[in-house]
Amino acid sequence: MSQNENGDLKHALPTNIGKPAFRALSAAGYTSLEQFTKLKEADLLKLHGFGPKAFRLIRNALKDLGLSFADPE
């Protein structure tokens, strides 16, 4: 967990995500779990190198924090 310049707490990505998925997230600019609350599940799954296992890890980490992906429209 880290704090940004506004004092908001940010939760880091799970450490057990595979390297290809981590690189895909990093390349897309995702560095904290809170960023996924503005993202639809389907959009995340479109990332090259990001698969179902990494998706489950992110979804479970969000759930543990009481957060979720953005609602599909």
Distance bins in CASP14 RR format, pairs under 12 A and 6 or more apart:
PFRMAT RR
TARGET T0000
AUTHOR 0000-0000-0000
RMODE 2
METHOD distances of the structure
MODEL  1
1 7 0 0 0 0 0 1 0 0 0 0 0
1 8 0 0 0 0 0 1 0 0 0 0 0
1 9 1 0 1 0 0 0 0 0 0 0 0
1 10 1 0 0 1 0 0 0 0 0 0 0
1 11 1 0 1 0 0 0 0 0 0 0 0
1 12 1 0 0 1 0 0 0 0 0 0 0
1 13 0 0 0 0 0 1 0 0 0 0 0
1 32 0 0 0 0 1 0 0 0 0 0 0
1 33 0 0 0 0 1 0 0 0 0 0 0
1 34 0 0 0 0 0 1 0 0 0 0 0
1 61 0 0 0 0 0 1 0 0 0 0 0
1 65 0 0 0 0 0 1 0 0 0 0 0
2 8 0 0 0 0 1 0 0 0 0 0 0
2 9 1 0 0 1 0 0 0 0 0 0 0
2 10 1 0 1 0 0 0 0 0 0 0 0
2 11 0 0 0 0 1 0 0 0 0 0 0
2 12 1 0 0 1 0 0 0 0 0 0 0
2 13 0 0 0 0 0 1 0 0 0 0 0
2 31 0 0 0 0 1 0 0 0 0 0 0
2 32 1 0 0 1 0 0 0 0 0 0 0
2 33 0 0 0 0 0 1 0 0 0 0 0
2 34 0 0 0 0 0 1 0 0 0 0 0
3 9 1 0 1 0 0 0 0 0 0 0 0
3 10 1 0 0 1 0 0 0 0 0 0 0
3 11 0 0 0 0 0 1 0 0 0 0 0
3 12 0 0 0 0 0 1 0 0 0 0 0
3 32 0 0 0 0 0 1 0 0 0 0 0
4 10 1 0 1 0 0 0 0 0 0 0 0
4 11 0 0 0 0 0 1 0 0 0 0 0
4 31 0 0 0 0 0 1 0 0 0 0 0
4 32 0 0 0 0 1 0 0 0 0 0 0
4 34 0 0 0 0 1 0 0 0 0 0 0
4 35 0 0 0 0 0 1 0 0 0 0 0
6 34 0 0 0 0 0 1 0 0 0 0 0
8 32 0 0 0 0 1 0 0 0 0 0 0
8 34 1 0 0 1 0 0 0 0 0 0 0
8 35 0 0 0 0 0 1 0 0 0 0 0
9 32 0 0 0 0 1 0 0 0 0 0 0
9 33 0 0 0 0 0 1 0 0 0 0 0
9 34 0 0 0 0 1 0 0 0 0 0 0
9 65 0 0 0 0 1 0 0 0 0 0 0
9 67 0 0 0 0 0 1 0 0 0 0 0
10 30 0 0 0 0 0 1 0 0 0 0 0
10 31 1 0 0 1 0 0 0 0 0 0 0
10 32 1 0 1 0 0 0 0 0 0 0 0
10 33 1 0 0 1 0 0 0 0 0 0 0
10 34 1 0 1 0 0 0 0 0 0 0 0
10 35 0 0 0 0 1 0 0 0 0 0 0
10 36 0 0 0 0 0 1 0 0 0 0 0
10 37 0 0 0 0 0 1 0 0 0 0 0
10 65 0 0 0 0 0 1 0 0 0 0 0
10 67 0 0 0 0 0 1 0 0 0 0 0
11 30 0 0 0 0 0 1 0 0 0 0 0
11 31 0 0 0 0 0 1 0 0 0 0 0
11 32 1 0 1 0 0 0 0 0 0 0 0
11 33 1 0 1 0 0 0 0 0 0 0 0
11 34 1 0 0 1 0 0 0 0 0 0 0
11 35 0 0 0 0 1 0 0 0 0 0 0
11 36 0 0 0 0 0 1 0 0 0 0 0
11 37 0 0 0 0 0 1 0 0 0 0 0
11 58 0 0 0 0 0 1 0 0 0 0 0
11 61 1 0 0 1 0 0 0 0 0 0 0
11 62 0 0 0 0 1 0 0 0 0 0 0
11 64 0 0 0 0 1 0 0 0 0 0 0
11 65 1 0 0 1 0 0 0 0 0 0 0
11 66 0 0 0 0 0 1 0 0 0 0 0
11 67 0 0 0 0 1 0 0 0 0 0 0
12 22 0 0 0 0 0 1 0 0 0 0 0
12 25 0 0 0 0 0 1 0 0 0 0 0
12 26 0 0 0 0 0 1 0 0 0 0 0
12 30 0 0 0 0 0 1 0 0 0 0 0
12 31 1 0 0 1 0 0 0 0 0 0 0
12 32 1 0 0 1 0 0 0 0 0 0 0
12 33 1 0 0 1 0 0 0 0 0 0 0
12 34 0 0 0 0 0 1 0 0 0 0 0
12 35 0 0 0 0 0 1 0 0 0 0 0
12 58 0 0 0 0 0 1 0 0 0 0 0
12 61 0 0 0 0 1 0 0 0 0 0 0
12 65 0 0 0 0 0 1 0 0 0 0 0
13 21 0 0 0 0 1 0 0 0 0 0 0
13 22 1 0 0 1 0 0 0 0 0 0 0
13 23 0 0 0 0 0 1 0 0 0 0 0
13 24 0 0 0 0 0 1 0 0 0 0 0
13 25 1 0 0 1 0 0 0 0 0 0 0
13 26 0 0 0 0 1 0 0 0 0 0 0
13 28 0 0 0 0 0 1 0 0 0 0 0
13 29 0 0 0 0 0 1 0 0 0 0 0
13 30 1 0 0 1 0 0 0 0 0 0 0
13 31 1 0 0 1 0 0 0 0 0 0 0
13 32 1 0 0 1 0 0 0 0 0 0 0
13 33 1 0 0 1 0 0 0 0 0 0 0
13 34 0 0 0 0 0 1 0 0 0 0 0
13 35 0 0 0 0 1 0 0 0 0 0 0
13 36 0 0 0 0 1 0 0 0 0 0 0
13 50 0 0 0 0 0 1 0 0 0 0 0
13 54 0 0 0 0 1 0 0 0 0 0 0
13 57 0 0 0 0 1 0 0 0 0 0 0
13 58 1 0 0 1 0 0 0 0 0 0 0
13 61 1 0 0 1 0 0 0 0 0 0 0
13 62 0 0 0 0 0 1 0 0 0 0 0
14 21 0 0 0 0 1 0 0 0 0 0 0
14 22 0 0 0 0 1 0 0 0 0 0 0
14 25 0 0 0 0 0 1 0 0 0 0 0
14 30 0 0 0 0 0 1 0 0 0 0 0
14 32 0 0 0 0 0 1 0 0 0 0 0
14 33 0 0 0 0 1 0 0 0 0 0 0
14 36 0 0 0 0 0 1 0 0 0 0 0
14 53 0 0 0 0 0 1 0 0 0 0 0
14 54 0 0 0 0 1 0 0 0 0 0 0
14 55 0 0 0 0 0 1 0 0 0 0 0
14 56 0 0 0 0 0 1 0 0 0 0 0
14 57 1 0 1 0 0 0 0 0 0 0 0
14 58 1 0 0 1 0 0 0 0 0 0 0
14 59 0 0 0 0 0 1 0 0 0 0 0
14 60 0 0 0 0 1 0 0 0 0 0 0
14 61 1 0 1 0 0 0 0 0 0 0 0
14 62 0 0 0 0 1 0 0 0 0 0 0
14 63 0 0 0 0 0 1 0 0 0 0 0
14 64 0 0 0 0 1 0 0 0 0 0 0
14 65 0 0 0 0 0 1 0 0 0 0 0
15 21 0 0 0 0 0 1 0 0 0 0 0
15 22 0 0 0 0 1 0 0 0 0 0 0
15 57 0 0 0 0 1 0 0 0 0 0 0
15 61 0 0 0 0 0 1 0 0 0 0 0
16 22 0 0 0 0 1 0 0 0 0 0 0
16 53 0 0 0 0 1 0 0 0 0 0 0
16 54 0 0 0 0 1 0 0 0 0 0 0
16 56 0 0 0 0 0 1 0 0 0 0 0
16 57 1 0 0 1 0 0 0 0 0 0 0
16 58 0 0 0 0 0 1 0 0 0 0 0
16 60 0 0 0 0 0 1 0 0 0 0 0
16 61 0 0 0 0 1 0 0 0 0 0 0
17 23 0 0 0 0 1 0 0 0 0 0 0
17 24 0 0 0 0 1 0 0 0 0 0 0
17 25 1 0 0 1 0 0 0 0 0 0 0
17 26 0 0 0 0 0 1 0 0 0 0 0
17 30 0 0 0 0 0 1 0 0 0 0 0
17 33 0 0 0 0 0 1 0 0 0 0 0
17 47 0 0 0 0 0 1 0 0 0 0 0
17 49 0 0 0 0 0 1 0 0 0 0 0
17 50 0 0 0 0 1 0 0 0 0 0 0
17 51 0 0 0 0 1 0 0 0 0 0 0
17 53 0 0 0 0 1 0 0 0 0 0 0
17 54 1 0 1 0 0 0 0 0 0 0 0
17 55 0 0 0 0 1 0 0 0 0 0 0
17 56 0 0 0 0 0 1 0 0 0 0 0
17 57 1 0 1 0 0 0 0 0 0 0 0
17 58 1 0 0 1 0 0 0 0 0 0 0
17 59 0 0 0 0 0 1 0 0 0 0 0
17 60 0 0 0 0 0 1 0 0 0 0 0
17 61 0 0 0 0 1 0 0 0 0 0 0
18 24 0 0 0 0 1 0 0 0 0 0 0
18 25 0 0 0 0 1 0 0 0 0 0 0
18 26 0 0 0 0 0 1 0 0 0 0 0
18 49 0 0 0 0 1 0 0 0 0 0 0
18 50 0 0 0 0 1 0 0 0 0 0 0
18 51 0 0 0 0 1 0 0 0 0 0 0
18 53 1 0 0 1 0 0 0 0 0 0 0
18 54 1 0 0 1 0 0 0 0 0 0 0
18 55 0 0 0 0 0 1 0 0 0 0 0
18 57 0 0 0 0 1 0 0 0 0 0 0
18 58 0 0 0 0 0 1 0 0 0 0 0
19 25 0 0 0 0 0 1 0 0 0 0 0
19 26 0 0 0 0 0 1 0 0 0 0 0
19 49 0 0 0 0 1 0 0 0 0 0 0
19 50 0 0 0 0 0 1 0 0 0 0 0
19 54 0 0 0 0 0 1 0 0 0 0 0
20 26 0 0 0 0 0 1 0 0 0 0 0
20 27 0 0 0 0 0 1 0 0 0 0 0
20 47 0 0 0 0 1 0 0 0 0 0 0
20 48 0 0 0 0 1 0 0 0 0 0 0
20 49 1 0 1 0 0 0 0 0 0 0 0
20 50 1 0 0 1 0 0 0 0 0 0 0
20 51 0 0 0 0 1 0 0 0 0 0 0
20 53 0 0 0 0 0 1 0 0 0 0 0
20 54 0 0 0 0 1 0 0 0 0 0 0
21 27 0 0 0 0 0 1 0 0 0 0 0
21 28 0 0 0 0 0 1 0 0 0 0 0
21 30 0 0 0 0 0 1 0 0 0 0 0
21 44 0 0 0 0 0 1 0 0 0 0 0
21 45 0 0 0 0 0 1 0 0 0 0 0
21 47 0 0 0 0 1 0 0 0 0 0 0
21 48 0 0 0 0 0 1 0 0 0 0 0
21 49 1 0 0 1 0 0 0 0 0 0 0
21 50 1 0 1 0 0 0 0 0 0 0 0
21 51 1 0 0 1 0 0 0 0 0 0 0
21 52 0 0 0 0 0 1 0 0 0 0 0
21 53 1 0 0 1 0 0 0 0 0 0 0
21 54 1 1 0 0 0 0 0 0 0 0 0
21 55 0 0 0 0 1 0 0 0 0 0 0
21 56 0 0 0 0 0 1 0 0 0 0 0
21 57 0 0 0 0 1 0 0 0 0 0 0
21 58 0 0 0 0 1 0 0 0 0 0 0
22 28 0 0 0 0 0 1 0 0 0 0 0
22 29 0 0 0 0 0 1 0 0 0 0 0
22 30 0 0 0 0 1 0 0 0 0 0 0
22 31 0 0 0 0 0 1 0 0 0 0 0
22 47 0 0 0 0 0 1 0 0 0 0 0
22 49 0 0 0 0 1 0 0 0 0 0 0
22 50 0 0 0 0 1 0 0 0 0 0 0
22 51 0 0 0 0 0 1 0 0 0 0 0
22 54 0 0 0 0 1 0 0 0 0 0 0
22 57 0 0 0 0 0 1 0 0 0 0 0
22 58 0 0 0 0 0 1 0 0 0 0 0
23 29 0 0 0 0 0 1 0 0 0 0 0
23 30 0 0 0 0 0 1 0 0 0 0 0
23 47 0 0 0 0 1 0 0 0 0 0 0
23 48 0 0 0 0 1 0 0 0 0 0 0
23 49 1 0 0 1 0 0 0 0 0 0 0
23 50 0 0 0 0 1 0 0 0 0 0 0
23 54 0 0 0 0 0 1 0 0 0 0 0
24 30 0 0 0 0 1 0 0 0 0 0 0
24 44 0 0 0 0 1 0 0 0 0 0 0
24 45 0 0 0 0 0 1 0 0 0 0 0
24 46 0 0 0 0 1 0 0 0 0 0 0
24 47 1 0 1 0 0 0 0 0 0 0 0
24 48 1 0 0 1 0 0 0 0 0 0 0
24 49 1 0 1 0 0 0 0 0 0 0 0
24 50 1 0 1 0 0 0 0 0 0 0 0
24 51 0 0 0 0 1 0 0 0 0 0 0
24 54 0 0 0 0 1 0 0 0 0 0 0
24 55 0 0 0 0 0 1 0 0 0 0 0
24 58 0 0 0 0 0 1 0 0 0 0 0
25 31 1 0 0 1 0 0 0 0 0 0 0
25 32 0 0 0 0 0 1 0 0 0 0 0
25 33 0 0 0 0 0 1 0 0 0 0 0
25 35 0 0 0 0 1 0 0 0 0 0 0
25 36 0 0 0 0 1 0 0 0 0 0 0
25 39 0 0 0 0 0 1 0 0 0 0 0
25 44 0 0 0 0 1 0 0 0 0 0 0
25 47 1 0 0 1 0 0 0 0 0 0 0
25 48 0 0 0 0 0 1 0 0 0 0 0
25 49 0 0 0 0 1 0 0 0 0 0 0
25 50 1 0 0 1 0 0 0 0 0 0 0
25 51 0 0 0 0 0 1 0 0 0 0 0
25 54 1 0 0 1 0 0 0 0 0 0 0
25 55 0 0 0 0 0 1 0 0 0 0 0
25 57 0 0 0 0 0 1 0 0 0 0 0
25 58 0 0 0 0 1 0 0 0 0 0 0
26 32 0 0 0 0 0 1 0 0 0 0 0
26 35 0 0 0 0 0 1 0 0 0 0 0
26 47 0 0 0 0 0 1 0 0 0 0 0
26 49 0 0 0 0 0 1 0 0 0 0 0
26 50 0 0 0 0 0 1 0 0 0 0 0
27 47 0 0 0 0 1 0 0 0 0 0 0
27 48 0 0 0 0 1 0 0 0 0 0 0
27 49 0 0 0 0 1 0 0 0 0 0 0
27 50 0 0 0 0 0 1 0 0 0 0 0
28 35 0 0 0 0 1 0 0 0 0 0 0
28 36 0 0 0 0 0 1 0 0 0 0 0
28 39 0 0 0 0 1 0 0 0 0 0 0
28 43 0 0 0 0 1 0 0 0 0 0 0
28 44 0 0 0 0 1 0 0 0 0 0 0
28 46 0 0 0 0 1 0 0 0 0 0 0
28 47 1 0 1 0 0 0 0 0 0 0 0
28 48 0 0 0 0 1 0 0 0 0 0 0
28 49 0 0 0 0 0 1 0 0 0 0 0
28 50 0 0 0 0 1 0 0 0 0 0 0
29 35 1 0 0 1 0 0 0 0 0 0 0
29 36 0 0 0 0 0 1 0 0 0 0 0
29 39 0 0 0 0 0 1 0 0 0 0 0
29 47 0 0 0 0 0 1 0 0 0 0 0
30 36 1 0 0 1 0 0 0 0 0 0 0
30 37 0 0 0 0 0 1 0 0 0 0 0
30 38 0 0 0 0 0 1 0 0 0 0 0
30 39 0 0 0 0 1 0 0 0 0 0 0
30 43 0 0 0 0 0 1 0 0 0 0 0
30 44 0 0 0 0 1 0 0 0 0 0 0
30 47 0 0 0 0 1 0 0 0 0 0 0
30 50 0 0 0 0 1 0 0 0 0 0 0
30 54 0 0 0 0 0 1 0 0 0 0 0
30 58 0 0 0 0 1 0 0 0 0 0 0
32 38 0 0 0 0 0 1 0 0 0 0 0
32 39 0 0 0 0 0 1 0 0 0 0 0
32 58 0 0 0 0 0 1 0 0 0 0 0
32 61 0 0 0 0 0 1 0 0 0 0 0
32 62 0 0 0 0 0 1 0 0 0 0 0
32 65 0 0 0 0 0 1 0 0 0 0 0
32 67 0 0 0 0 0 1 0 0 0 0 0
33 39 0 0 0 0 0 1 0 0 0 0 0
33 44 0 0 0 0 0 1 0 0 0 0 0
33 57 0 0 0 0 0 1 0 0 0 0 0
33 58 1 0 0 1 0 0 0 0 0 0 0
33 59 0 0 0 0 0 1 0 0 0 0 0
33 60 0 0 0 0 0 1 0 0 0 0 0
33 61 1 0 1 0 0 0 0 0 0 0 0
33 62 1 0 1 0 0 0 0 0 0 0 0
33 63 0 0 0 0 0 1 0 0 0 0 0
33 64 0 0 0 0 1 0 0 0 0 0 0
33 65 1 0 0 1 0 0 0 0 0 0 0
33 66 0 0 0 0 0 1 0 0 0 0 0
33 67 1 0 0 1 0 0 0 0 0 0 0
33 68 0 0 0 0 0 1 0 0 0 0 0
33 69 0 0 0 0 0 1 0 0 0 0 0
34 58 0 0 0 0 0 1 0 0 0 0 0
34 61 0 0 0 0 0 1 0 0 0 0 0
34 62 0 0 0 0 1 0 0 0 0 0 0
34 65 0 0 0 0 1 0 0 0 0 0 0
34 66 0 0 0 0 0 1 0 0 0 0 0
34 67 1 0 0 1 0 0 0 0 0 0 0
34 68 0 0 0 0 0 1 0 0 0 0 0
34 69 0 0 0 0 0 1 0 0 0 0 0
34 70 0 0 0 0 0 1 0 0 0 0 0
35 43 0 0 0 0 0 1 0 0 0 0 0
35 44 0 0 0 0 0 1 0 0 0 0 0
35 58 0 0 0 0 0 1 0 0 0 0 0
35 62 0 0 0 0 0 1 0 0 0 0 0
35 67 0 0 0 0 0 1 0 0 0 0 0
35 69 0 0 0 0 0 1 0 0 0 0 0
35 70 0 0 0 0 0 1 0 0 0 0 0
36 43 0 0 0 0 1 0 0 0 0 0 0
36 44 1 0 0 1 0 0 0 0 0 0 0
36 45 0 0 0 0 0 1 0 0 0 0 0
36 47 0 0 0 0 0 1 0 0 0 0 0
36 50 0 0 0 0 0 1 0 0 0 0 0
36 54 0 0 0 0 0 1 0 0 0 0 0
36 55 0 0 0 0 0 1 0 0 0 0 0
36 57 0 0 0 0 0 1 0 0 0 0 0
36 58 1 0 0 1 0 0 0 0 0 0 0
36 59 0 0 0 0 1 0 0 0 0 0 0
36 60 0 0 0 0 0 1 0 0 0 0 0
36 61 0 0 0 0 1 0 0 0 0 0 0
36 62 1 0 0 1 0 0 0 0 0 0 0
36 63 0 0 0 0 0 1 0 0 0 0 0
36 65 0 0 0 0 0 1 0 0 0 0 0
36 67 1 0 0 1 0 0 0 0 0 0 0
36 68 0 0 0 0 1 0 0 0 0 0 0
36 69 1 0 1 0 0 0 0 0 0 0 0
36 70 0 0 0 0 1 0 0 0 0 0 0
37 44 0 0 0 0 0 1 0 0 0 0 0
37 58 0 0 0 0 0 1 0 0 0 0 0
37 59 0 0 0 0 0 1 0 0 0 0 0
37 61 0 0 0 0 0 1 0 0 0 0 0
37 62 1 0 0 1 0 0 0 0 0 0 0
37 63 0 0 0 0 0 1 0 0 0 0 0
37 65 0 0 0 0 1 0 0 0 0 0 0
37 66 0 0 0 0 1 0 0 0 0 0 0
37 67 1 0 1 0 0 0 0 0 0 0 0
37 68 1 0 0 1 0 0 0 0 0 0 0
37 69 1 0 0 1 0 0 0 0 0 0 0
37 70 1 0 0 1 0 0 0 0 0 0 0
37 71 0 0 0 0 0 1 0 0 0 0 0
38 44 0 0 0 0 0 1 0 0 0 0 0
38 62 0 0 0 0 0 1 0 0 0 0 0
38 67 0 0 0 0 0 1 0 0 0 0 0
38 68 0 0 0 0 0 1 0 0 0 0 0
38 69 0 0 0 0 1 0 0 0 0 0 0
38 70 1 0 1 0 0 0 0 0 0 0 0
38 71 0 0 0 0 0 1 0 0 0 0 0
39 45 0 0 0 0 0 1 0 0 0 0 0
39 46 0 0 0 0 0 1 0 0 0 0 0
39 47 0 0 0 0 0 1 0 0 0 0 0
39 50 0 0 0 0 0 1 0 0 0 0 0
39 55 0 0 0 0 0 1 0 0 0 0 0
39 58 0 0 0 0 1 0 0 0 0 0 0
39 59 0 0 0 0 0 1 0 0 0 0 0
39 62 0 0 0 0 0 1 0 0 0 0 0
39 67 0 0 0 0 0 1 0 0 0 0 0
39 68 0 0 0 0 0 1 0 0 0 0 0
39 69 1 0 0 1 0 0 0 0 0 0 0
39 70 1 0 1 0 0 0 0 0 0 0 0
39 71 0 0 0 0 0 1 0 0 0 0 0
39 72 0 0 0 0 0 1 0 0 0 0 0
40 46 0 0 0 0 1 0 0 0 0 0 0
40 68 0 0 0 0 0 1 0 0 0 0 0
40 69 1 0 0 1 0 0 0 0 0 0 0
40 70 1 0 1 0 0 0 0 0 0 0 0
40 71 1 0 0 1 0 0 0 0 0 0 0
40 72 1 0 1 0 0 0 0 0 0 0 0
40 73 1 0 0 1 0 0 0 0 0 0 0
41 47 0 0 0 0 0 1 0 0 0 0 0
41 50 0 0 0 0 0 1 0 0 0 0 0
41 51 0 0 0 0 0 1 0 0 0 0 0
41 52 0 0 0 0 0 1 0 0 0 0 0
41 55 1 0 0 1 0 0 0 0 0 0 0
41 56 0 0 0 0 0 1 0 0 0 0 0
41 58 0 0 0 0 1 0 0 0 0 0 0
41 59 1 0 0 1 0 0 0 0 0 0 0
41 62 0 0 0 0 0 1 0 0 0 0 0
41 68 0 0 0 0 1 0 0 0 0 0 0
41 69 1 0 1 0 0 0 0 0 0 0 0
41 70 0 0 0 0 1 0 0 0 0 0 0
41 71 0 0 0 0 1 0 0 0 0 0 0
41 72 1 0 0 1 0 0 0 0 0 0 0
42 50 0 0 0 0 0 1 0 0 0 0 0
42 55 0 0 0 0 0 1 0 0 0 0 0
42 69 0 0 0 0 1 0 0 0 0 0 0
42 70 0 0 0 0 0 1 0 0 0 0 0
42 71 0 0 0 0 0 1 0 0 0 0 0
42 72 1 0 0 1 0 0 0 0 0 0 0
42 73 0 0 0 0 0 1 0 0 0 0 0
43 50 0 0 0 0 0 1 0 0 0 0 0
43 55 0 0 0 0 0 1 0 0 0 0 0
43 69 0 0 0 0 1 0 0 0 0 0 0
43 70 0 0 0 0 1 0 0 0 0 0 0
43 72 0 0 0 0 1 0 0 0 0 0 0
43 73 0 0 0 0 0 1 0 0 0 0 0
44 50 1 0 0 1 0 0 0 0 0 0 0
44 51 0 0 0 0 1 0 0 0 0 0 0
44 52 0 0 0 0 0 1 0 0 0 0 0
44 54 0 0 0 0 1 0 0 0 0 0 0
44 55 1 0 0 1 0 0 0 0 0 0 0
44 56 0 0 0 0 0 1 0 0 0 0 0
44 57 0 0 0 0 0 1 0 0 0 0 0
44 58 1 0 0 1 0 0 0 0 0 0 0
44 59 0 0 0 0 1 0 0 0 0 0 0
44 62 0 0 0 0 0 1 0 0 0 0 0
44 69 1 0 0 1 0 0 0 0 0 0 0
44 70 0 0 0 0 0 1 0 0 0 0 0
44 72 0 0 0 0 0 1 0 0 0 0 0
45 51 1 0 0 1 0 0 0 0 0 0 0
45 52 0 0 0 0 1 0 0 0 0 0 0
45 53 0 0 0 0 0 1 0 0 0 0 0
45 54 0 0 0 0 1 0 0 0 0 0 0
45 55 1 0 0 1 0 0 0 0 0 0 0
45 56 0 0 0 0 0 1 0 0 0 0 0
45 58 0 0 0 0 0 1 0 0 0 0 0
45 59 0 0 0 0 0 1 0 0 0 0 0
45 69 0 0 0 0 0 1 0 0 0 0 0
45 72 0 0 0 0 0 1 0 0 0 0 0
46 55 0 0 0 0 0 1 0 0 0 0 0
47 54 0 0 0 0 1 0 0 0 0 0 0
47 55 0 0 0 0 1 0 0 0 0 0 0
47 58 0 0 0 0 0 1 0 0 0 0 0
49 55 0 0 0 0 0 1 0 0 0 0 0
50 56 0 0 0 0 0 1 0 0 0 0 0
50 57 0 0 0 0 0 1 0 0 0 0 0
50 58 0 0 0 0 1 0 0 0 0 0 0
51 57 0 0 0 0 1 0 0 0 0 0 0
51 58 0 0 0 0 0 1 0 0 0 0 0
51 59 0 0 0 0 0 1 0 0 0 0 0
52 58 0 0 0 0 0 1 0 0 0 0 0
52 59 0 0 0 0 0 1 0 0 0 0 0
53 59 0 0 0 0 0 1 0 0 0 0 0
53 60 0 0 0 0 0 1 0 0 0 0 0
54 60 0 0 0 0 0 1 0 0 0 0 0
54 61 0 0 0 0 0 1 0 0 0 0 0
55 61 0 0 0 0 0 1 0 0 0 0 0
55 62 0 0 0 0 0 1 0 0 0 0 0
55 69 0 0 0 0 1 0 0 0 0 0 0
56 62 0 0 0 0 0 1 0 0 0 0 0
56 63 0 0 0 0 0 1 0 0 0 0 0
57 63 0 0 0 0 0 1 0 0 0 0 0
57 64 0 0 0 0 0 1 0 0 0 0 0
58 64 0 0 0 0 0 1 0 0 0 0 0
58 65 0 0 0 0 0 1 0 0 0 0 0
58 67 0 0 0 0 0 1 0 0 0 0 0
58 68 0 0 0 0 0 1 0 0 0 0 0
58 69 0 0 0 0 1 0 0 0 0 0 0
59 65 0 0 0 0 0 1 0 0 0 0 0
59 66 0 0 0 0 0 1 0 0 0 0 0
59 67 0 0 0 0 1 0 0 0 0 0 0
59 68 0 0 0 0 1 0 0 0 0 0 0
59 69 1 0 0 1 0 0 0 0 0 0 0
60 66 0 0 0 0 0 1 0 0 0 0 0
60 67 0 0 0 0 0 1 0 0 0 0 0
60 68 0 0 0 0 0 1 0 0 0 0 0
61 67 0 0 0 0 1 0 0 0 0 0 0
61 68 0 0 0 0 0 1 0 0 0 0 0
61 69 0 0 0 0 0 1 0 0 0 0 0
62 68 1 0 1 0 0 0 0 0 0 0 0
62 69 1 0 0 1 0 0 0 0 0 0 0
62 70 0 0 0 0 0 1 0 0 0 0 0
63 69 0 0 0 0 0 1 0 0 0 0 0
END
